[in-house]
């Protein structure tokens, strides 16, 4: 499960969907039933796997995050000269480029963070079931294929933006798309990349933005619920969670290395085809 989580969290095929479908396909009925329970030992286990995935992203993008926070310190150093208002004027020529990217990443993380607090539990109880996950996985495939089709219709001569050029309003829209990943079967990285492609980013920049956006969201969600692992829900699964988290961290690191190279020249189409076919097969299996 750790290996599956680490791969499918970053591959645009939905880790939450696979977290529901794989146990169901393998006949692990106690895990399937606990998915939609109000209190679940398996949810605690999955939270640990998400923390492992987030740590892998932090390690891979460590140089980027270091430069982003260095830009923040430089911008804070400009406050005595320009005042606090300089922190909000991210389009000024004297604004540090890295600070600007950190600002839009923070802005893009707000919607899914708020939605997760209020909706995650309700959506998990309602939809973390094999048939629902299979339907949403099929929809995920349609979204990826449709996104690629719409991008091609824009033509090959579109000028794509760099991450440090993206407008705050577009960053907010791209970040908001992550809310769809609260439905088991919809990929966080997939819908974020499609929205990025529709808002002026190419595949490589969309992938990097998706992974950078996912890092604080996954890490904070995991750390928020990690105390449950120390409580009664964690009894009997702590050692399994540690092993799973380490496997997820290793798999996620390999996955992000692969995907950042893949999207320099290739598209979302293979992942869309897989999601659609696997989703439809599971719909037939669990109907």
C-alpha positions, -999 to 999 in steps of 0.1 A, spaced: 0 0 0 29 23 7 44 17 -28 9 23 -44 3 55 -24 37 69 -33 33 63 -70 -4 71 -75 -3 103 -54 20 118 -81 10 99 -112 -23 115 -122 -44 84 -114 -57 92 -79 -40 77 -48 -73 79 -28 -91 60 -55 -65 33 -56 -65 33 -18 -102 23 -20 -101 0 -51 -69 -20 -44 -81 -34 -10 -115 -41 -25 -100 -60 -55 -77 -80 -31 -106 -89 -8 -94 -70 22 -129 -63 34 -119 -49 68 -100 -21 51 -128 -15 25 -154 -12 53 -132 11 74 -127 36 45 -161 52 50 -163 48 88 -164 79 110 -133 67 129 -109 45 110 -76 28 118 -70 25 80 -74 63 76 -47 68 102 -25 44 83 -31 63 50 -23 96 68 11 82 76 17 72 40 8 108 29 34 122 52 60 99 36 49 111 2 52 148 12 86 142 27 98 128 -7 85 159 -25 103 181 0 136 162 -6 132 163 -44 124 200 -44 146 210 -15 167 235 -36 135 251 -49 120 255 -15 152 269 -1 154 295 -28 117 304 -23 121 310 14 153 329 7 133 351 -15 108 356 13 136 368 36 149 392 10 114 406 5 110 410 43 143 428 43 127 454 19 99 462 44 118 489 63 123 508 30 90 502 13 67 494 42 44 464 48 25 472 16 55 459 -4 46 423 7 13 425 -13 26 443 -44 40 412 -60 40 427 -95 64 455 -86 98 454 -104 116 453 -70 97 422 -59 119 391 -55 109 366 -82 112 337 -57 90 355 -32 64 360 -59 63 323 -67 61 315 -29 32 339 -27 12 323 -55 19 288 -41 5 299 -7 -25 315 -24 -32 284 -44 -31 262 -13 -58 281 6 -89 268 -11 -82 231 -8 -70 236 28 -103 253 38 -124 228 18 -106 199 33 -114 210 68 -151 212 62 -157 186 35 -131 159 36 -148 138 63 -183 141 47 -170 132 12 -150 103 25 -180 88 44 -202 92 13 -179 83 -15 -150 62 -2 -166 31 -16 -154 8 -44 -182 16 -69 -181 54 -63 -143 54 -66 -144 34 -98 -169 60 -113 -148 89 -103 -116 72 -116 -134 69 -150 -143 106 -148 -107 114 -140 -97 97 -172 -122 118 -192 -109 150 -176 -73 142 -185 -82 133 -221 -105 162 -225 -79 186 -211 -54 174 -236 -79 178 -264 -87 213 -254 -51 222 -252 -44 209 -287 -73 230 -300 -55 261 -288 -28 254 -313 9 247 -311 21 283 -312 6 295 -279 31 313 -257 32 295 -224 39 313 -192 67 305 -167 57 297 -131 72 330 -119 49 349 -144 16 333 -134 -11 357 -122 -24 353 -87 -59 349 -99 -49 320 -121 -28 305 -93 -59 306 -71 -80 289 -98 -54 262 -104 -51 256 -66 -89 255 -62 -90 226 -87 -74 204 -60 -107 204 -42 -120 179 -67 -94 154 -54 -114 151 -22 -135 127 -43 -119 92 -42 -109 86 -78 -101 121 -89 -64 128 -91 -50 159 -74 -20 161 -97 -42 154 -127 -68 181 -123 -42 206 -112 -22 199 -144 -52 201 -166 -62 234 -150 -26 246 -154 -26 237 -191 -59 257 -195 -43 287 -178 -11 292 -198 14 266 -185 30 239 -205 32 203 -193 65 206 -175 56 238 -157 21 224 -149 36 193 -134 61 213 -113 34 236 -101 11 207 -92 38 190 -72 49 222 -54 12 229 -46 7 194 -33 36 194 -9 23 218 18 -13 205 13 -4 168 18 22 175 46 -1 198 66 -31 174 62 -9 146 73 6 164 103 -29 176 113 -42 141 116 -10 124 127 -17 127 164 -45 102 159 -17 77 152 -5 81 188 -41 75 201 -63 45 203 -68 44 165 -31 38 161 -30 7 183 -17 -22 163 -8 -2 131 21 20 141 49 -2 129 29 -9 97 24 28 92 62 35 96 71 8 71 44 20 47 55 56 50 91 47 42 79 27 11 57 56 1 86 81 4 108 59 -17 82 53 -44 72 90 -45 108 101 -49 112 77 -79 78 88 -93 85 125 -92 119 121 -108 103 101 -136 73 124 -141 93 157 -142 113 142 -171 82 126 -187 63 159 -189 92 177 -207 82 159 -239 51 138 -232 14 143 -222 -14 132 -199 -29 109 -225 -15 75 -213 -27 83 -177 -61 93 -190 -65 61 -210 -54 40 -179 -78 59 -156 -108 55 -180 -102 18 -187 -93 8 -151 -123 28 -138 -148 12 -163 -134 -22 -155 -139 -16 -117 -174 -2 -124 -182 -35 -141 -166 -55 -112 -184 -37 -84 -218 -30 -100 
